[in-house]
């Protein structure tokens, strides 16, 4: 019985710390610590004016060459999730050592040119995906002007110190879809593609000065977005005018691939040339025609 217990304990540890690489229905399990040290890579970073050296497995080394994908989603057991474009994997490693000392946790994603909030610890799952083909953006609602007519900001339990709106209220009324993936971009460029059901159905838009933060009890606080600027699903978006004041600001943040030929703003028609520098401060609803 004792031998069986030891066997089960060892088996549990192997499963608990195995890294899964998932492509559609194909799942590969990998133990990073069993990769020969000759394949490890060292990268140098600077945080808070302190130089650091990380050594670990290059992300490209463990990704299959024969599979087409355009983005990589890395997750940890606590629900923390980050997304990288395929090209960003070239400089990324799953670190096992920091300054030649073995990490106290299993691994850490290190991407030298990305902010530390993307350096997820304890990566246990890597999903290889292709970006969904989005239809052209057709409808824009200006958040602040719509929210003023929607309801007054209110308390947001379980967040005891926050006032604002439940995201579910906004999603159902403006964006219409609640069983979808949402693109969220903060004014500083940080962005997430998140499942509504997994992360956003209990989320809030919390007032923060002249803007709103996106928080959710279903996501680690490191994923919360400050001063949200843009929320999109399918062909609909909500834009926060305190962060994005016209088409030029929106284009700079989102890199939209197409520009409209004609635009209707609150019932008034404009050519794109007339519209591109128009302030959205007093707008409520914008419709784009291509």
C-alpha positions, 0 to 999 in steps of 0.5 A: 500500500505504501509503494502504491501511495508513493507511485500515485504521489510521483504520478500526481507531481508529474501531471501537476507540473507537466507543460501542455502544448495544445493545437486543436485537439492534439495535446503534447505533454512536456517536462522542461527540466528534462530538456538537455542544458545545451538547448537552453538560452540566456537572455539579459533584461533590465528592471528597475535599473537592475540588470538580470540574467535569465536562462531557460528553454527558448519558446521556439524550441518547443513549438512545432514547425509543421503546424500553422498558427499565428498566436500563442496563448500561455496560461497558468493554474490561477487563470493568468493568461497572456497572448503573444504573436507568433513572431514574438516567440523568437525572443521569448524563453521559459526561464528556469534560472534567474542569475544562475539560481534555480527559480523557486517556481517551475518556470517563467515566461520572459519576453525581453521587449514586453512589459513585465505583466506579460512575464507569466509565472508557472506556465502549464498550458500553451495553446497554438491558435490562428487569429479569427478573421474579424469582419470590418468594424461597423458600429462604434458606441462612445462609452461615456456619452452612452453611459450617461443616458444608461444609468448612474454609476453604482456600487459594484459588489463584491468590489467594495470600494468601486463604483461604475457599471457591471460589464454584463449590463454594457455587453448586453445593451451595446455590444449585444453578444455575451457568448463571444471573445472580446478584444480589450485595449487599454489606453497604454496599449496593453490588450487581451483577447478574453472569453466572456464566459471565462473572464468577463461575465462578472467583470466591472467597469470601475470609475478611475478619475476621468476613465474606467478600469476593467476588473473581474473576480474571474481574472488575476489582478495582474490582468486588470486593465487601467484606463480602458480605451477600446472594447470590441467583439465582431463588428461592434466596438465601444470607445472611451472618448477620454482615451481616444478622441477621434479616428486618428487616435483609434487607428494608432491604438488598434491598427485597424486594417480598413478605413471607411468610405462614408461615416454616419455620426448620430444621423449625420453623414460624412466622407472619411476625409471629413470624419477622420479628424472629427472630435467624438466628444459629443458623439454617441453612435457612429456607423461605418460604411466601406 
